[in-house]
Amino acid sequence: MYLTRIYLNPHRRGAKQLMRSRQMLHAAVLNCFPPGVLDDPGAPRVLWRLDRPPVVRGAIPRQGSPSCALYISSPVAPDPSHIVEEAGYATEGGVVIRDMSTFLEGLSAGQRWGFRLCVNPTFREGSQVNARGRKKVLAHVTQDQQTQWVLERAEKCGFRVLTSAEVGGDLPILEDGDGQRVDGANLLINGVERSVAEFKHKEHRVTLGVATFEGVLEVTDPEALRRVLIHGIGRGKAYGCGLMTLARP
């Protein structure tokens, strides 16, 4: 497996067009691979995620362009030269491609990692059915619902989200419902971006609720977590959802 990071230059017209359209980004990502290399039905699918810089009011602007980064996870190394030519930086550091095999094999229970995850949190509503008689897929819309969606899947996905107390450092002062101090009991998972994307697909209108999270996790089942890192989590994978990346906390 390969993980590729491409910095996009938000001042270029091509980057602006890509960042406005998940369909265009999906096509640009798939065009990184020559015909036939992704045809193996048993191979992992290509995942991608667009990370935008956080908006912090009153913050001192950083030197250089905002760090808009396109991440691509793929079973073979991509050739993103067309993205770089139209929307990126043709300089050292503009593109980084890493073979993730050794990292994935080295995952073990008890390891702690910082994570970033973009998902499309959904549920099936029993009282509503579609034209084929199946339960309708609806999107969770509040941040609490979306966060809970991630937490409910954590165990099956091979990890648990840590608390501030487990990580240490300055702990937030907290009280439970009875007024008792529970400093550091908060889970280290934060919603950093939420959006709704709407577009047409095969004459149907598609609405995609997207939520991006950052946090700190502990590995509980290395094999299950490897599957998530390779195959993604949830729906909407073709349109930039499902990719989890890990880094030192």
Long-range contacts (C-beta under 8 A, 24 or more apart in sequence): 1-44, 1-73, 1-74, 1-75, 1-99, 1-100, 1-101, 1-104, 1-229, 1-230, 2-72, 2-73, 2-74, 2-75, 2-76, 2-77, 2-78, 2-97, 2-98, 2-99, 2-100, 3-71, 3-72, 3-73, 3-97, 3-98, 3-100, 3-245, 4-71, 4-72, 4-73, 4-74, 4-77, 4-78, 4-80, 4-95, 4-96, 4-97, 4-98, 5-69, 5-70, 5-71, 5-95, 5-96, 6-69, 6-70, 6-71, 6-72, 6-80, 6-83, 6-84, 6-88, 6-94, 6-95, 7-65, 7-67, 7-68, 7-69, 7-70, 7-88, 7-89, 7-93, 7-94, 7-95, 8-50, 8-68, 8-69, 8-70, 8-83, 8-87, 8-88, 9-65, 9-68, 9-87, 9-88, 9-89, 10-65, 10-66, 10-68, 11-65, 12-86, 12-87, 12-88, 14-86, 14-87, 15-68, 15-86, 15-87, 15-88, 17-87, 18-70, 18-83, 18-87, 19-50, 19-52, 19-68, 21-199, 22-197, 22-199, 22-208, 22-239, 22-240, 23-199, 23-201, 23-239, 25-50, 25-70, 25-239, 25-240, 26-238, 26-239, 26-240, 28-82, 28-83, 29-70, 29-72, 29-78, 31-82, 32-72, 32-74, 32-78, 32-79, 32-80, 32-82, 32-83, 33-74, 33-76, 33-78, 33-79, 34-79, 37-76, 38-74, 38-75, 38-76, 40-75, 43-75, 44-73, 44-74, 44-75, 44-230, 44-231, 45-231, 45-232, 45-237, 46-72, 46-73, 46-74, 46-75, 47-72, 47-73, 47-74, 47-231, 47-232, 47-237, 47-242, 47-243, 48-72, 48-73, 48-240, 48-243, 49-116, 49-118, 49-212, 49-240, 49-241, 49-243, 49-245, 50-240, 51-116, 51-212, 52-193, 54-192, 54-193, 71-243, 71-245, 73-100, 73-229, 73-230, 73-232, 73-243, 100-229, 104-226, 104-229, 104-230, 107-219, 107-222, 107-225, 107-226, 108-219, 108-222, 109-219, 109-220, 109-221, 109-222, 110-218, 110-219, 111-218, 111-219, 112-162, 112-167, 112-216, 112-217, 112-218, 112-219, 112-249, 113-216, 113-217, 113-219, 113-246, 113-247, 113-248, 113-249, 114-214, 114-215, 114-216, 114-217, 114-246, 114-247, 114-248, 114-249, 115-159, 115-213, 115-214, 115-215, 115-216, 115-217, 115-244, 115-245, 115-246, 115-247, 116-212, 116-213, 116-214, 116-244, 116-245, 116-247, 117-150, 117-212, 117-213, 117-214, 117-233, 117-243, 117-244, 117-245, 118-210, 118-211, 118-212, 118-213, 118-240, 118-241, 118-242, 118-243, 119-146, 119-149, 119-150, 119-210, 119-211, 119-212, 119-213, 119-233, 119-234, 119-236, 119-241, 119-242, 120-208, 120-209, 120-210, 120-211, 120-234, 120-235, 120-236, 120-239, 120-241, 120-242, 121-145, 121-146, 121-149, 121-150, 121-209, 121-211, 121-234, 122-209, 122-234, 122-235, 123-149, 137-235, 139-207, 139-208, 139-209, 140-209, 141-209, 143-191, 143-194, 143-211, 146-191, 146-194, 146-209, 146-211, 147-189, 147-191, 147-213, 150-189, 150-213, 151-187, 151-189, 153-233, 153-234, 154-217, 155-220, 156-224, 157-224, 157-225, 157-227, 157-228, 157-233, 158-219, 158-220, 158-221, 158-222, 158-223, 158-224, 158-225, 158-226, 158-227, 158-228, 159-217, 159-218, 159-219, 159-220, 159-221, 159-225, 160-217, 160-218, 160-220, 161-187, 161-188, 161-189, 161-215, 161-216, 161-217, 162-187, 162-188, 162-215, 162-216, 162-217, 162-218, 163-187, 163-188, 164-188, 166-218, 167-216, 167-249, 187-215, 188-215, 188-216, 189-213, 189-214, 189-215, 190-214, 190-215, 197-239, 208-236, 208-239, 208-241, 210-236, 210-240, 210-241, 216-249, 217-246
